[in-house]
Amino acid sequence: MYASREDIGYDFGDDSKVGSKPVKPNPNIDGGWAWMIVLSSFLVHILIMGSQMALGILNMEWLEEFNQSRGLTAWVSSLSMGITLIVGPFIGLFISMCGCRKTAIIGGILNALGWILSACASNVHYLFLTFGVTAGVGSGMVYLPAVVMVGQYFQKRRALAQGLSTTGTGFGAFLMTALLKYLCIEFGWRNAMVIQGAISLNLCVCGALMRPLSSKDVAKALSHSAETIKSNGVLSEEPEKKEEATNEEVLDSVQHTEIRDKSRSGRNMYGLRILKTVSQLTVTVRKGFAIWYSSYFGAASLFTNRVFVAFIIWALFAYSSFVIPFIHLPEIVKQYNLSSQNNIFPLTSIIAIVHIFGKVILGIISDLPCISTWNVFLMANFTLVTCILTLPLMQTYVSLAVVCALIGFSSGYFSLMPVVTEDLVGTKHLANAYGIIICANGISALFGPPFAGWIYDITHKYDFSFYISGLLYMVGIIFLLIQPCIQKKQSREKSTEEAQV
C-alpha cells in the first residue's frame, strides 16, 4: 500500500521559494465564497447525478409504454449517464475558452430542454436523441465545472469539500426517486418530465454562482499544487507561456492600431472595435484550444503519466458496477416478490442515504494528516467490488438492504476521485485530467446497464451481469495496485543508478 503522494513516484516542486515576501492568503481560498462554490456543486449533484440515479422509475414507465426489450430500453438511461461523463474532455475545451460559469449556464439550458422535449417521445429511439444525447450533453456541461471549481477554491480541505459537494448525489437520488415516483403517479411520466425540465433550469443559477478566481488567486492556488511531476515525462508549461506571449502581441497590436486611428472618423472607430472584439475572441479560442490540445496530444500529454493511465483503465470498468444496481434493482425486487417491502423503503434510497454519509466520512478520514487518500480510495473500491459480487446471492429484503448499505457507503469514494486526480496531475491540469477520468466512467456507464439487460433477456436472471461487471471491476483495481508498484520500483532503481554514478 502507499502512504503518500511521493510513494506513487512523484516529486513535487518546492513552493517555499515562490516569493521572498510573505503572500497574504486570499479569504476565498478554503473559506468565504469557496463555501458558496460547495453549495453550487452540491445542488448540481442533486439535479444531475441524483436525477440519473432515479431513472429506474422512468425505466419501468418506458418499458410499459413502449413495450420494448429491457436491453433496448436501458440504453436511454445509459446514454444519459454515459454522455454526461463521456463529453468530459470536450467540456474541458469549453472551460478553457469560456470559463466554468458560462459553460455551466449553457449546459443548464440544454439539460432542461432535453427533459422537456422527451415528454413528446413516441418511441424509445426518440428518447435516445432528446434524453440520452441532449440532456446528457447539457448535464456534462454543468457537472465538470462544478467539480473543477471546488478543486480551484480549496487546498487544505479538498477531500472534505469534494465530499460535502458530492453528497448531493445521495440526497438527489433519495429526493428525486420520491419526486419522480410521485409525479409519475399523479401526472403521468410525460408531465413528470416537463416538470423535471423546469426544475433543471435551476442549474443556470448554480452556474451563475461559479464566480471565477482572479488570475492572482489562481496563481496562488497553483503554487500549492503538484506542478512538477516526475513520471516518464513532465507536464511542461512552456508551450502555454509562448502561446500567451503571442496572444498578448496580437492584442497589443490591435490596441495600438486603435489608438493610432482615434483621429479618424467614427465609422473607422466602429470597425476597429469590431476588429478588436473578433481578435480577442480569436485569441481566447486559440489559447483555450492550445491548452486543451497540449494536455492530450502535446509533449506535456497526460498520457505520459503511467499511474494516470492505470487510473483511466480502472475508470473504464468501475462505474458500471455502481449504476447497474440503480437501473435494475426495481426489476430485481419485483422478480423476488419483495415489492411490498421495497415500497415502504426502496433499496435505491438506502444506497442513496448511506452514500451521503460515506462521502463525508471518507472525505474527513482522507484529510487526516496520518492517512493517505490513495489508501482510503483503494479500500473503498475493494469493499464495493465485494458487495457487487455478493449481491446476487441475497434474496431477502434484509440481506439486500445490508448489501445496498455497504454499496452506498463504499461508493463514497467518488468524492475522492477529484482529489486523487489532482494529486496525480496538479491543479493546472485538473479540468482536462478529470474530464478524461469521467469520460472513462461514462463509457462504463454507457455499456453497463444495457449489457445487464441483454444478459437478462437471454438468461432471465441478473446474476451473471453482477458477476461479470464485478470481475471486470476487480481487473481495474489490480491495475491501480500494480502500476504504482512498478513506478515506485523504477524510481528507486533510477535513484540507485544516480547514486552509483
For each residue, the residues with C-beta under 8 A, 3 or more apart:
1: 372 375 378
2: 7 8 372 374 375 484 488
3: 7 372 375
4: 7 372
5: 8 10 12 226 374 423
6: 9 10 11 12
7: 2 3 4 372 374 484 488
8: 2 5 307 374 423 424 484 487 488
9: 6 230 231 307 484 487 488 490 491
10: 5 6 226 229 230 231 424
11: 6 228 229 230
12: 5 6 226 227 228
13: 226 227 228
14: 17
15: 18 223 224
16:
17: 14
18: 15 23 223
19: 23
20:
21:
22:
23: 18 19 220
24:
25: 29 220
26: 29 213 217 220
27: 31 32
28: 31 32 33 34 153 213 217
29: 25 26 34 153 154 155 217 220 221
30: 34 153 154 155 156 157
31: 27 28 34 35
32: 27 28 35
33: 28 36 37 153 211
34: 28 29 30 31 37 38 153 154 161
35: 31 32 38 39
36: 33 39 40 209 211
37: 33 34 40 41 149 150 153 209 210 211
38: 34 35 41 42 150 153 161 164 165
39: 35 36 42 43 209
40: 36 37 43 44 146 149 206 207 209 210
41: 37 38 44 45 146 147 149 150 165 166 168 206
42: 38 39 45 46 164 165 166 167 168 171
43: 39 40 46 47 168 202 205 206
44: 40 41 47 48 104 142 143 146 168 203 206
45: 41 42 48 49 50 146 165 166 167 168 169 171 172
46: 42 43 49 50 168 169 171 172 175 176
47: 43 44 50 51 172 199 200 202 203 206
48: 44 45 51 52 84 111 139 142 143 172 203
49: 45 46 52 53 143 166 168 169 172 173
50: 45 46 47 53 54 168 169 170 171 172 173 174 175 176 352
51: 47 48 54 55 172 176 180 196 200
52: 48 49 55 77 80 81 84 139
53: 49 50 169 172 173 176 177 323 326 348 352
54: 50 51 57 58 172 173 176 177 179 180 326 348
55: 51 52 58 59 76 77 80 81 326 327
56: 59 60 77 177 326 327 328 329 330 348
57: 54 60 61 177 180 181 184 330
58: 54 55 61 62 77 180 184 189 192 193
59: 55 56 62 63 73 74 76 77 327 330
60: 56 57 63 64 330 331
61: 57 58 64 65 184 189
62: 58 59 65 66 68 73 76 124 127 189
63: 59 60 66 67 68 70 73
64: 60 61 67
65: 61 62 189
66: 62 63 73 123 124
67: 63 64
68: 62 63 72 73 124
69: 72 73 453 457
70: 63 73 74 331 453 456 457
71: 74 75 450 453 454 456 457
72: 68 69 75 124 450 453
73: 59 62 63 66 68 69 70 76 124 453
74: 59 70 71 77 78 327 328 449 450 452 453
75: 71 72 78 79 124 128 132 449 450
76: 55 59 62 73 79 80 124 127 128 131 132
77: 52 55 56 58 59 74 80 81 327 449
78: 74 75 81 82 132 323 327 445 446 447 448 449 450
79: 75 76 82 83 128 131 132 133 136 446
80: 52 55 76 77 83 84 131 132 135 136 139
81: 52 55 77 78 84 85 136 323 442 445 446 449
82: 78 79 85 86 136 442 443 444 445 446 447
83: 79 80 86 87 132 133 136 137 139 140 442 446
84: 48 52 80 81 87 136 137 139 140 143 442
85: 81 82 88 140 143 319 438 439 440 441 442 443 445
86: 82 83 140 439 442 443 446
87: 83 84 90 91 136 137 140 141 439 442
88: 85 91 92 140 144 434 435 436 437 438 439 442
89: 92 93 296 432 435 436 439
90: 87 93 94 435
91: 87 88 94 95 103 140 141 144 145 435
92: 88 89 95 96 144 292 295 431 432 435
93: 89 90 96 97 288 289 292
94: 90 91 97 98 103 141
95: 91 92 98 99 100 103 144 145 148 431
96: 92 93 287 288 289 291 292 431
97: 93 94 284 285 287 288 289
98: 94 95 102 103 288
99: 95 102 103 212
100: 95 103 104 145 148 149 207 210 212
101: 104 105 145 207 208 210 211 212
102: 98 99 105 106 207
103: 91 94 95 98 99 100 106 107 141 142 144 145 207
104: 44 100 101 107 108 141 142 145 146 203 204 206 207 210
105: 101 102 108 109 204 207 208
106: 102 103 109 110 141
107: 103 104 110 111 137 138 139 140 141 142 143 145 203 207
108: 104 105 111 112 138 141 142 200 201 202 203 204 205 206 207
109: 105 106 112 113 138 201 204
110: 106 107 113 114 134 135 137 138 141
111: 48 107 108 114 115 135 138 139 141 142 200 203
112: 108 109 115 116 138 197 198 200 201 203
113: 109 110 116 117 134 135 138 197
114: 110 111 117 118 130 131 133 134 135 136 137 138 197
115: 111 112 118 119 131 135 193 194 196 197 200
116: 112 113 119 193 194 197 198
117: 113 114 120 130 134
118: 114 115 121 126 127 130 131 135 193
119: 115 116 190 191 193 194 197
120: 117 126 130 190
121: 118 124 126 127 130 131 190
122: 126
123: 66 126 127
124: 62 66 68 72 73 75 76 121 127 128
125: 128 129
126: 118 120 121 122 123 129 130
127: 62 76 118 121 123 124 130 131 132
128: 75 76 79 124 125 131 132 133
129: 125 126 132 133 134
130: 114 117 118 120 121 126 127 133 134 135
131: 76 79 80 114 115 118 121 127 128 134 135 136 193
132: 75 76 78 79 80 83 127 128 129 135 136
133: 79 83 114 128 129 130 136 137
134: 110 113 114 117 129 130 131 137 138
135: 80 110 111 113 114 115 118 130 131 132 138 139
136: 79 80 81 82 83 84 87 114 131 132 133 139 140
137: 83 84 87 107 110 114 133 134 140 141
138: 107 108 109 110 111 112 113 114 134 135 141 142 203
139: 48 52 80 83 84 107 111 135 136 142 143
140: 83 84 85 86 87 88 91 107 136 137 143 144
141: 87 91 94 103 104 106 107 108 110 111 137 138 144 145
142: 44 48 103 104 107 108 111 138 139 145 146 203 206 207
143: 44 48 49 84 85 107 139 140 146 147 438
144: 88 91 92 95 103 140 141 147 148 431 434 435 438
145: 91 95 100 101 103 104 107 141 142 148 149 207 210
146: 40 41 44 45 104 142 143 149 150 165 206 210
147: 41 143 144 150 151 162 165 418 434
148: 95 100 144 145 151 152 430 431 434
149: 37 40 41 100 145 146 152 153 210
150: 37 38 41 146 147 153 154 158 161 162 165 418
151: 147 148 154 158 162 418 422 427 430 434
152: 148 149 213 218 221 427 430
153: 28 29 30 33 34 37 38 149 150 161 213 221
154: 29 30 34 150 151 157 158 161 162
155: 29 30 158 221 224 225
156: 30
157: 30 154 160 161 367
158: 150 151 154 155 161 162 367 418 419 422
159: 162 163 362 363 364 366 367 373 415 416 419
160: 157 163 164 360 363 364 367
161: 34 38 150 153 154 157 158 164 165 363
162: 147 150 151 154 158 159 165 166 363 415 416 418 419
163: 159 160 166 167 359 360 362 363 364 412 415 416
164: 38 42 160 161 167 359 360 363
165: 38 41 42 45 146 147 150 161 162 168 415
166: 41 42 45 49 162 163 169 359 414 415
167: 42 45 163 164 170 171 355 356 359 360 415
168: 41 42 43 44 45 46 49 50 165 171 172
169: 45 46 49 50 53 166 172 173 352 355 359 414
170: 50 167 173 174 352 353 354 355 356 358 359 408
171: 42 45 46 50 167 168 174 175 352 356
172: 45 46 47 48 49 50 51 53 54 168 169 175 176 352
173: 49 50 53 54 169 170 176 177 326 348 349 351 352 355
174: 50 170 171 177 178 349 352 353
175: 46 50 171 172 178 179
176: 46 50 51 53 54 172 173 179 180
177: 53 54 56 57 173 174 180 181 346 348 349 352
178: 174 175 181 182 349
179: 54 175 176 182 183 196
180: 51 54 57 58 176 177 183 184 192 196
181: 57 177 178 184 185
182: 178 179 185 186
183: 179 180 186 187 191 192 195 196
184: 57 58 61 180 181 187 188 189 192
185: 181 182
186: 182 183
187: 183 184 191 192 195
188: 184 191 192
189: 58 61 62 65 184 192 193
190: 119 120 121 193 194
191: 119 183 187 188 194 195
192: 58 180 183 184 187 188 189 195 196
193: 58 115 116 118 119 131 189 190 196 197
194: 115 116 119 190 191 197 198
195: 183 187 191 192 198 199
196: 51 115 179 180 183 192 193 199 200
197: 112 113 114 115 116 119 193 194 200 201
198: 112 116 194 195 201
199: 47 195 196 202
200: 47 51 108 111 112 115 196 197 203
201: 108 109 112 197 198 204
202: 43 47 108 199 205 206
203: 44 47 48 104 107 108 111 112 138 142 200 206 207
204: 104 105 108 109 201 207 208
205: 43 108 202 208 209
206: 40 41 43 44 47 104 108 142 146 202 203 209 210
207: 40 100 101 102 103 104 105 107 108 142 145 203 204 210
208: 101 105 204 205
209: 36 37 39 40 205 206
210: 37 40 100 101 104 145 146 149 206 207
211: 33 36 37 101
212: 99 100 101
213: 26 28 152 153 217 218 221
214: 217 218
215: 218 219
216: 219 220
217: 26 28 29 213 214 220 221
218: 152 213 214 215 221 222
219: 215 216 222 223
220: 23 25 26 29 216 217 223 224
221: 29 152 153 155 213 217 218 224 225 427
222: 218 219 225 227 426 427 428
223: 15 18 219 220
224: 15 155 220 221 427
225: 155 221 222 422 426 427 428
226: 5 10 12 13 229 422 423 424 425 426 427
227: 12 13 222 235 237 426 427 428
228: 11 12 13 234 235
229: 10 11 226 233 234 235 305 424 425 426
230: 9 10 11 234 491
231: 9 10 304 305 306 307 487
232: 304 305 306
233: 229 299 300 301 304 305
234: 228 229 230 300
235: 227 228 229 300 302 305 425 426 428 429
236: 239 299 300
237: 227 240 241 300 428
238: 241 242
239: 236 242 243 290 294 298 299 300
240: 237 243 244 290 291 294
241: 237 238 244 245
242: 238 239 245 246
243: 239 240 246 247 286 287 290 291
244: 240 241 247 248 287
245: 241 242 248 249
246: 242 243 249 250
247: 243 244 250 251 283 286 287
248: 244 245 251 252
249: 245 246 252 253
250: 246 247 253 254 279 282 283
251: 247 248 254 255 279 280 283
252: 248 249 255 256
253: 249 250 256 257
254: 250 251 257 258 272 275 276 279
255: 251 252 258 259 276
256: 252 253 259 260
257: 253 254 260 261 272 275
258: 254 255 261 262 269 272 273 276
259: 255 256 262
260: 256 257
261: 257 258 264 268 269 272
262: 258 259 269
263:
264: 261 268 269
265: 268 269
266: 269 270
267: 270 271
268: 261 264 265 271 272
269: 258 261 262 264 265 266 272 273
270: 266 267 273 274
271: 267 268 274 275
272: 254 257 258 261 268 269 275 276
273: 258 269 270 276 277
274: 270 271 277 278
275: 254 257 271 272 278 279
276: 254 255 258 272 273 279 280
277: 273 274 280 281
278: 274 275 281 282
279: 250 251 254 275 276 282 283
280: 251 276 277 283 284
281: 277 278 284 285
282: 250 278 279 285 286
283: 247 250 251 279 280 286 287
284: 97 280 281 287 288
285: 97 281 282 288 289
286: 243 247 282 283 289 290
287: 96 97 243 244 247 283 284 290 291
288: 93 96 97 98 284 285 291 292
289: 93 96 97 285 286 292 293
290: 239 240 243 286 287 293 294
291: 96 240 243 287 288 294 295 432
292: 92 93 96 288 289 295 296 432
293: 289 290 296 297 298
294: 239 240 290 291 297 298 299 300 301
295: 92 291 292 298 300 301 302 429 432 433
296: 89 292 293 301 302 303 432 436
297: 293 294 301
298: 239 293 294 295 301
299: 233 236 239 294
300: 233 234 235 236 237 239 294 295 304
301: 233 294 295 296 297 298 304
302: 235 295 296 305 308 425 429 432 433 436
303: 296 308 309
304: 231 232 233 300 301
305: 229 231 232 233 235 302 308 309 424 425
306: 231 232 309 310 483 486 487
307: 8 9 231 310 311 424 483 484 487
308: 302 303 305 311 312 421 424 425 433
309: 303 305 306 312 313 483
310: 306 307 313 314 479 480 482 483 484
311: 307 308 314 315 420 421 424 437 480
312: 308 309 315 316 436 437 440
313: 309 310 316 317 440 476 479
314: 310 311 317 318 381 476 477 479 480
315: 311 312 318 319 437 438 440 441 444 476
316: 312 313 440 443 444 476
317: 313 314 320 321 444 469 472 473 475 476
318: 314 315 321 322 381 441 444 473 476
319: 85 315 322 323 441 442 444 445 448
320: 317 323 324 444 445 447 448 449 451 469 472 473
321: 317 318 324 384 385 388 448 466 469 470 472 473
322: 318 319 325 326 384 407 411
323: 53 78 81 319 320 326 327 445 448 449
324: 320 321 327 328 448 449 452 465 466 469
325: 322 328 329 347 348 351 388 391 404 407
326: 53 54 55 56 173 322 323 329 348 351
327: 55 56 59 74 77 78 323 324 449 452
328: 56 74 324 325 331 332 449 452 453 456 462 465
329: 56 325 326 332 333 347 348 404
330: 56 57 59 60 333 334 342 346 348
331: 60 70 328 334 335 456 462
332: 328 329 335 336 462
333: 329 330 336 338 339 342 347 400
334: 330 331 337 338 339
335: 331 332 462
336: 332 333 395
337: 334
338: 333 334 341 342 396 397 400
339: 333 334 342 343
340: 343 344
341: 338 344 345 397
342: 330 333 338 339 345 346 347 397
343: 339 340 346
344: 340 341
345: 341 342 349 350 401
346: 177 330 342 343 349 350
347: 325 329 333 342 350 351 397 400 401 404
348: 53 54 56 173 177 325 326 329 330 351 352 404
349: 173 174 177 178 345 346 352 353
350: 345 346 347 353 354 401 404 405 408
351: 173 325 326 347 348 354 355 404 405 407 408 411
352: 50 53 169 170 171 172 173 174 177 348 349 355 356 408
353: 170 174 349 350 356 357 408
354: 170 350 351 357 358 404 405 406 408 409
355: 167 169 170 173 351 352 358 359 408 409 411 412
356: 167 170 171 352 353 359 360
357: 353 354 360 361 409 412
358: 170 354 355 361 362 380 408 409 410 411 412 413
359: 163 164 166 167 169 170 355 356 362 363 412 414 415
360: 160 163 164 167 356 357 363 364 412 415
361: 357 358 364 365 409 412
362: 159 163 358 359 365 366 376 380 412 413 415 416
363: 159 160 161 162 163 164 359 360 366 367 412 415 416
364: 159 160 163 360 361 367 368
365: 361 362 368 371 376
366: 159 362 363 371 372 373 376 377 416 419
367: 157 158 159 160 363 364 371
368: 364 365 371
369:
370:
371: 365 366 367 368 375 376
372: 1 2 3 4 7 366 375 376
373: 159 366 376 377 416 419 420 423
374: 2 5 7 8 377 378 420 423 484
375: 1 2 3 371 372 378 379
376: 362 365 366 371 372 373 379 380 413 416
377: 366 373 374 380 381 413 416 417 420
378: 1 374 375 381 382 477 480 481
379: 375 376 382 383
380: 358 362 376 377 383 384 410 411 412 413 416
381: 314 318 377 378 384 385 410 413 473 477 480
382: 378 379 385 386 477
383: 379 380 386 387 406 409 410
384: 321 322 380 381 387 388 406 407 410 411 413 473
385: 321 381 382 388 389 470 473 474 477
386: 382 383 389 390
387: 383 384 390 391 403 406 407 410
388: 321 325 384 385 391 407 466 469 470 473
389: 385 386 466 467 470 471
390: 386 387 393 394 403
391: 325 387 388 394 400 403 404 407 466
392: 462 463 466 467
393: 390
394: 390 391 399 400 402 403
395: 336 399 400
396: 338 399 400
397: 338 341 342 347 400 401
398: 401 402
399: 394 395 396 402 403
400: 333 338 347 391 394 395 396 397 403 404
401: 345 347 350 397 398 404 405
402: 394 398 399 405 406
403: 387 390 391 394 399 400 406 407
404: 325 329 347 348 350 351 354 391 400 401 407 408
405: 350 351 354 401 402 408 409
406: 354 383 384 387 402 403 409 410
407: 322 325 351 384 387 388 391 403 404 410 411
408: 170 350 351 352 353 354 355 358 404 405 411 412
409: 354 355 357 358 361 383 405 406 412
410: 358 380 381 383 384 387 406 407 413
411: 322 351 355 358 380 384 407 408 414
412: 163 355 357 358 359 360 361 362 363 380 408 409 415
413: 358 362 376 377 380 381 384 410 416 417
414: 166 169 359 411 417
415: 159 162 163 165 166 167 359 360 362 363 412 418 419
416: 159 162 163 362 363 366 373 376 377 380 413 419 420
417: 377 413 414 420 421 434 437
418: 147 150 151 158 162 415 421 422 430 434
419: 158 159 162 366 373 415 416 422 423
420: 311 373 374 377 416 417 423 424
421: 308 311 417 418 424 425 430 433 434 437
422: 151 158 225 226 418 419 425 426 427 430 433
423: 5 8 226 373 374 419 420
424: 8 10 226 229 305 307 308 311 420 421 433
425: 226 229 235 302 305 308 421 422 429 430 433
426: 222 225 226 227 229 235 422 429 430
427: 151 152 221 222 224 225 226 227 422 430
428: 222 225 227 235 237
429: 235 295 302 425 426 432 433
430: 148 151 152 418 421 422 425 426 427 433 434
431: 92 95 96 144 148 434 435
432: 89 92 291 292 295 296 302 429 435 436
433: 295 302 308 421 422 424 425 429 430 436 437
434: 88 144 147 148 151 417 418 421 430 431 437 438
435: 88 89 90 91 92 144 431 432 438 439
436: 88 89 296 302 312 432 433 439 440
437: 88 311 312 315 417 421 433 434 440 441
438: 85 88 143 144 315 434 435 441 442
439: 85 86 87 88 89 435 436 442 443
440: 85 312 313 315 316 436 437 443 444
441: 85 315 318 319 437 438 444 445
442: 81 82 83 84 85 86 87 88 319 438 439 445 446
443: 82 85 86 316 439 440 446 447
444: 82 315 316 317 318 319 320 440 441 447 448
445: 78 81 82 85 319 320 323 441 442 448 449
446: 78 79 81 82 83 86 442 443 450
447: 78 82 320 443 444 450 451
448: 78 319 320 321 323 324 444 445 451 452 469
449: 74 75 77 78 81 320 323 324 327 328 445 452 453
450: 71 72 74 75 78 446 447 453 454
451: 320 447 448 454 455 465 468 469
452: 74 324 327 328 448 449 455 456 462 465 466 469
453: 69 70 71 72 73 74 328 449 450 456 457
454: 71 450 451 457 458
455: 451 452 458 459 461 462 464 465 468
456: 70 71 328 331 452 453 459 460 461 462 465
457: 69 70 71 453 454 460
458: 454 455
459: 455 456 463 464
460: 456 457
461: 455 456 464
462: 328 331 332 335 392 452 455 456 465 466
463: 392 459 466 467
464: 455 459 461 467 468
465: 324 328 451 452 455 456 462 468 469
466: 321 324 388 389 391 392 452 462 463 469 470
467: 389 392 463 464 470 471
468: 451 455 464 465 471 472
469: 317 320 321 324 388 448 451 452 465 466 472 473
470: 321 385 388 389 466 467 473 474
471: 389 467 468 474 475
472: 317 320 321 468 469 475 476
473: 317 318 320 321 381 384 385 388 469 470 476 477
474: 385 470 471 477 478
475: 317 471 472 478 479
476: 313 314 315 316 317 318 472 473 479 480
477: 314 378 381 382 385 473 474 480 481
478: 474 475 481 482
479: 310 313 314 475 476 482 483
480: 310 311 314 378 381 476 477 483 484
481: 378 477 478 484 485
482: 310 478 479 485 486
483: 306 307 309 310 479 480 486 487
484: 2 7 8 9 307 310 374 480 481 487 488
485: 481 482 488 489
486: 306 482 483 489 490
487: 8 9 231 306 307 483 484 490 491
488: 2 7 8 9 484 485 491 492
489: 485 486 492 493
490: 9 486 487 493 494
491: 9 230 487 488 494 495
492: 488 489 495 496
493: 489 490 496 497
494: 490 491 497 498
495: 491 492 498 499
496: 492 493 499 500
497: 493 494 500 501
498: 494 495 501
499: 495 496
500: 496 497
501: 497 498
